[in-house]
Amino acid sequence: MFEQAFKNIDNVLRNEDGCGTELDYTEQSSWLLFLKYLDGLEQDRATAARLDGKKYDYILEPDYRWESWAAPHGKDGAIDHNRAKTGKDLVEFVDGRLFPYLLGFKQRASGPNTVEYKIGEIFGEIKNKIRNGYNLREIIDQVDALRFRSQAEKHELSSLYEDKIKRMGNAGRNGGEYYTPRPLIRAMIRVTAPKIGERIYDGACGSAGFLCEAYDYLKPQATTTASQRVLQEHTFYGKEKKSLAYVIAIMNMILHGIEAPNIIHTNTLAENLADIQEKDRYDIILANPPFGSGERKEVQQNFRIRSGETAFLFLQHFIRMLKAGGRAAVVIKNTFLSNTDNASVSLRRELLESCNLHTVLDMPGGTFQGAGVKTVVLFFEKGSKTRKVWYYQLDPGRNMGKTNPLNDDDLAEFVKLQKTKADSPKSWTVAEPVEADLSVKNPNGGEAVAHRSPQDIMEEIAALDAESAQVLEKIRALV
């Protein structure tokens, strides 16, 4: 039911002039799914209050509840289309009354870690792009038919939402910033092995894939009411710069079971590292920061080692944000290990001297679809110098790409061998590493060259051409 409904919604959105990509489909689906989720949450809380003989104070006023404007139901349980808004009236209500009302919650909320505050945040960052009121009515009817009150329903819906994020990531370079292959995330979590009570942080959280997977990993350990509350309120923390990614991160965590996610919409790198205090630090950091340049000179001034490479700034931030004894797993371009520029050498020296870089996982080309770089994952613990580094060179035995994505079995040997840091044809240890060169050099046969398939290359070219065409259309509209 969920899968077909998602397809139906996307088909309607394709007819909207303002919705041309998977990014738009996910964005517009998100705010409607959120309001439907909020309606279910309110109903559950009202029912629980009645059972306890208490009165429930609704978050939303009557006119703005889902059951009033989106899906008023008759006695037969079906939508009463005589009372449900549609056409021009529906769009005018959503744009002129609903969104401004929801945005106001940011000022009215008692604090940032509340559902009310998240409502205001979301509707301050997102806009309704559905201009045809009859299309909007059709989408609302599809969303209203969805039920995600039980754990099984929430799990199915969160899985489908993850699929939407994945497709969004495959749609182009911008979308790809939001998606890290989930098998890689799960392997990183198994190695860092978080525990209930530890605080987990991602300062470049994108769609919150790391935090959602960490929640799924820890959830079976939360066997008491107290531990469940710790998991809900005091475990997962993220920051995200881009508006769409921020909204998707909030929605993704909510669908996974976190009612009021601790995600902040901010430019992480604009924060002054000198202002970070012990109370601000975390036990676990899991992240795949964006690669490439893009930060202004004044942002770079916040860092001791200045660089135009965004990922280098994030790595400094993560080292600073870790508690003593804290553990981190961070994705970065493999060229970081061997570049000879001053910033690279200085940052490698800082990492080796302030942290124990105990493991480097070398990922094959094509792991990140649409990205033309090879990556490694750095696993380190803060508070002691690096004495030796264990390397593992992942070789799944096939060309990676859209039709051959990474899977959990590909990483099973790495996770197993990492526990003892055993040598194998794919793994080895380097004693007394130096900052001059940490590059991956397998003594058991050298680094294999992973050739991309012609189909993968053509798909990337087509995606880049489509992106260029969209940019040209926007330019033409301005001329």
SULZIBEL-V767957 format. One record per run of one state. SS is the DSSP state (@ for helix, = for strand, . for the rest). FROM is the first residue (numbers start at 1). LEN is the number of residues. If there is no record, write none. Layout:
<<SS:FROM:LEN> <SS:FROM:LEN>>
//
This chain:
<<.:1:1> <@:2:12> <.:14:8> <@:22:30> <.:52:10> <@:62:3> <.:65:1> <@:66:4> <.:70:3> <=:73:1> <.:74:5> <=:79:1> <.:80:7> <@:87:17> <.:104:1> <@:105:4> <.:109:6> <@:115:11> <.:126:7> <@:133:12> <.:145:6> <@:151:20> <.:171:2> <@:173:4> <.:177:5> <@:182:11> <.:193:7> <=:200:3> <.:203:6> <@:209:11> <.:220:5> <@:225:9> <.:234:2> <=:236:5> <.:241:2> <@:243:14> <.:257:5> <=:262:4> <.:266:2> <@:268:3> <.:271:2> <@:273:3> <.:276:2> <@:278:3> <.:281:1> <=:282:6> <.:288:9> <@:297:4> <.:301:9> <@:310:12> <=:322:12> <@:334:4> <.:338:4> <@:342:13> <=:355:8> <.:363:12> <=:375:8> <.:383:5> <=:388:6> <.:394:7> <=:401:1> <.:402:2> <=:404:1> <.:405:3> <@:408:11> <.:419:5> <=:424:1> <.:425:2> <=:427:5> <.:432:22> <@:454:25> <.:479:1>>
//
